[in-house]
């Protein structure tokens, strides 16, 4: 087949195979050990989902902390020296605060993180191993969490 009958893609492949720059150079050990698959190629272009989810959880938690801090300060200002009214109203606010979306994200993380990270099992505890000495599980946000951060 002559050069004019080949498609552009065929000419490109042939030229890359016949590249004089690559002749005689050894392949690096890193290139030899790298996994070459479509999955590895796609994974290289973005963060893993578990990492994205952890970032979303951290941002969401910090956002809720800021919102709660504003509500706490506003209520302190409204109640002034009346500590009983503040305590009663703050407990009611904490109980009514909703974290549904964030808690759903936390539940998803707790369920899928060990699978996505391929965590090994600790046969003694029959649970996944600790990550940096801590459990991978995140605590869901609740009224107790609010009251721990901003006590009455």
Buried (B, 14 or more C-beta within 10 A) or exposed (E): EEEEEEEEEEEEEEEEEEEEEEEEEEEEEEEEEEEEEEEEEEEEEEEEEBEEBBEBBEEBBEEBBEEBEEBBEEBEEEBEEEEEEBEEBBBEBBEEBEBEEBBEBBEBBBEEBBEBBEBEEEEEEEBBEEEEEEEBBBEBBBBEBBBEBBEE
